[in-house]
């Protein structure tokens, strides 16, 4: 792999953040069998989309994400992040800081998350 894991991670996280903030379909950045572990476990794009929508519905509609560390392990890119969720509606003016991680894998020339954890 000639690609830089830090750049791959930054590009992926930038796309994720942009899609979230534009209220677009973030689940497109996951593999079809991906797992997201958050306040509940979601498996597959449809379930992940539903989980992410439930977070939006709670009023967490903005986000900033910073890649803290990225490295290549056996063809996968491991990404550790800090994030700040930004509230709207009933959560307007509130923020929530947390940590997240992604395991990125390359499928058909696209880097997608096969595993995402968040607190």
C-alpha positions in Angstrom: 0.0 0.0 0.0 1.5 3.3 -1.1 -1.2 5.4 0.5 -0.5 7.3 3.7 -2.7 6.1 6.5 -2.9 9.5 8.2 -4.1 11.1 4.9 -6.6 8.3 4.3 -8.0 8.8 7.8 -8.2 12.5 7.4 -10.0 12.2 4.0 -12.4 9.7 5.4 -13.2 11.7 8.5 -13.6 14.9 6.5 -16.2 13.1 4.3 -18.0 11.7 7.4 -18.1 15.1 9.1 -19.3 16.9 5.9 -22.1 14.4 5.3 -23.2 14.6 8.9 -23.2 18.4 8.9 -25.0 18.5 5.6 -27.7 16.1 6.8 -26.7 13.6 4.1 -26.5 9.8 4.2 -23.4 9.0 6.3 -24.2 5.2 6.2 -22.8 5.3 2.6 -19.3 5.4 4.2 -19.8 2.0 5.8 -19.4 -1.5 4.4 -22.6 -3.4 3.9 -21.8 -5.6 6.9 -20.2 -2.9 9.1 -20.7 -2.7 12.9 -21.3 0.5 14.8 -21.0 0.3 18.6 -22.4 3.4 20.3 -25.3 3.7 22.8 -26.5 0.5 21.1 -25.0 -1.9 18.5 -26.0 -1.5 14.8 -25.1 -4.0 12.2 -25.2 -3.2 8.4 -25.9 0.0 6.6 -29.7 0.1 7.2 -29.3 -0.4 11.0 -26.4 2.1 11.1 -28.5 4.6 9.2 -31.4 4.1 11.7 -29.0 4.5 14.7 -27.5 7.7 13.2 -30.9 9.1 12.5 -31.9 8.5 16.1 -28.9 10.6 17.2 -30.0 13.4 14.8 -33.5 13.1 16.2 -32.1 13.7 19.7 -30.9 17.1 18.4 -27.2 16.3 17.8 -27.0 17.6 14.2 -23.5 19.1 14.0 -20.1 17.6 14.6 -16.4 18.4 14.5 -14.0 15.5 14.4 -10.2 15.5 14.8 -8.1 12.5 13.9 -5.8 11.8 16.8 -4.0 8.8 15.4 -4.0 6.6 12.3 -2.0 3.6 11.4 -1.9 0.7 9.0 -2.4 -2.8 10.4 -2.7 -5.8 8.0 -4.2 -3.7 5.2 -6.7 -1.9 7.4 -6.4 1.7 8.6 -7.1 2.1 12.3 -8.3 5.6 13.2 -8.7 7.2 16.6 -10.6 10.5 16.9 -11.8 13.1 19.3 -15.2 14.7 18.4 -17.5 17.4 19.6 -21.2 16.9 18.9 -23.2 20.2 18.5 -26.8 20.4 19.6 -29.8 21.9 17.9 -33.5 22.2 18.8 -33.8 21.1 22.4 -30.0 20.8 22.6 -29.2 24.1 21.0 -26.1 25.7 22.5 -25.0 22.4 24.0 -22.0 20.3 23.0 -20.9 16.8 23.9 -17.2 15.7 23.7 -16.3 12.1 23.0 -13.9 9.6 21.5 -14.5 7.4 18.5 -12.6 4.9 16.3 -12.9 3.4 12.8 -11.4 0.4 11.1 -11.2 1.3 7.5 -10.9 -1.2 4.7 -10.6 -0.7 0.9 -13.4 -2.0 -1.2 -13.5 -1.2 -5.0 -11.1 1.7 -4.6 -13.1 3.3 -1.7 -12.1 3.4 1.9 -15.1 2.4 4.1 -15.6 1.8 7.8 -16.1 -1.8 8.7 -16.1 -1.0 12.4 -17.0 2.2 14.2 -17.0 2.7 18.0 -18.1 5.8 19.8 -18.9 6.9 23.4 
